[in-house]
Amino acid sequence: MRIVVDNSAGGDAALAADVARALEAGGMEVEVRSPRPAAVFDTSIHLISAGFVIRVFDRPQPHEMRTIGEAIRTALRHHPSLRRQTRSVPVHLSETARVLEWIDVVE
């Protein structure tokens, strides 16, 4: 399965990299998009989203969604900031804004 960890908004490069590594370890083909040069991410406000999104190009099978969810949950749990641990990561269908699922630490 091809997955994009889209950090083009400049959300959290370290967290996005951790998720990408975990997805690759789970046998998935992963592309990481770096922040655009003009991306500005205001971390002074309370955020619900982790600031990056997962993009899938086919609807994931249940076992693939479990792999994606576990990679995200593991990265969120091991990130140093409590605020980061409480964020959610959306799984988008392709390049659309359509969210297939929100993944956070709590299942």
C-alpha positions in Angstrom: 0.0 0.0 0.0 1.3 3.5 -0.9 1.0 6.1 1.9 1.9 9.7 2.0 2.8 11.3 5.3 1.9 14.9 4.3 3.7 17.4 6.5 3.5 20.1 3.8 1.8 22.5 6.3 4.8 22.3 8.6 3.0 20.7 11.5 5.5 18.5 13.3 8.5 17.1 11.3 9.8 14.8 14.1 6.4 13.2 14.7 5.8 12.8 10.9 9.2 11.1 10.6 8.4 8.8 13.5 5.1 7.8 11.8 6.8 7.3 8.5 9.4 5.0 10.0 6.8 2.9 11.8 4.7 2.6 8.6 7.8 1.5 6.6 8.6 -1.1 9.3 5.0 -2.3 8.9 5.8 -3.0 5.2 4.2 0.0 3.6 5.5 2.2 0.8 5.8 5.6 2.4 6.5 9.1 0.9 7.1 12.0 3.3 6.2 15.5 2.1 8.3 18.2 3.7 7.0 21.6 4.7 6.6 24.1 1.9 9.2 26.9 2.2 6.3 29.4 2.9 4.6 27.1 5.4 3.9 28.7 8.8 2.5 26.7 11.6 1.3 28.6 14.7 2.1 26.4 17.7 0.9 29.0 20.2 -2.7 28.0 19.9 -4.4 24.8 21.1 -4.4 22.3 18.3 -6.7 19.3 17.7 -4.7 18.0 14.7 -1.1 16.9 14.8 -0.5 19.3 11.9 0.1 16.6 9.3 -2.1 14.2 7.5 -1.9 10.6 6.2 -2.9 10.2 2.5 -3.9 6.9 1.1 -4.8 6.3 -2.5 -7.0 3.2 -2.1 -9.3 2.5 0.8 -7.2 0.6 3.3 -8.2 -3.0 4.2 -8.9 -3.5 7.9 -5.5 -4.9 8.6 -3.8 -2.0 6.8 -5.9 0.5 8.8 -4.8 -1.3 12.0 -1.1 -0.9 10.9 -1.6 2.8 10.2 -3.4 3.3 13.5 -0.8 1.6 15.5 2.0 3.5 13.8 0.3 6.8 14.6 -0.6 5.8 18.2 2.9 4.6 19.0 4.4 7.8 17.7 1.9 10.0 19.5 2.5 8.0 22.8 6.3 8.3 22.6 6.4 12.0 21.7 7.7 14.2 24.5 4.8 16.7 24.7 1.5 15.9 26.4 -0.2 18.3 24.0 1.2 16.3 21.1 0.0 13.0 22.7 -3.6 14.3 22.7 -3.7 15.3 19.0 -5.4 13.4 16.2 -4.1 12.5 12.7 -6.6 12.4 9.9 -6.4 9.7 7.2 -7.4 11.4 3.9 -8.5 9.7 0.7 -5.9 10.7 -1.9 -5.3 14.4 -2.3 -8.9 15.3 -1.2 -10.0 16.8 2.1 -12.2 13.8 2.7 -11.3 12.1 6.0 -11.7 8.4 6.1 -10.8 8.2 9.8 -9.3 10.2 12.6 -6.6 8.4 14.6 -5.6 9.4 18.1 -4.0 7.8 21.1 -7.3 6.6 22.5 -8.8 3.8 20.4 
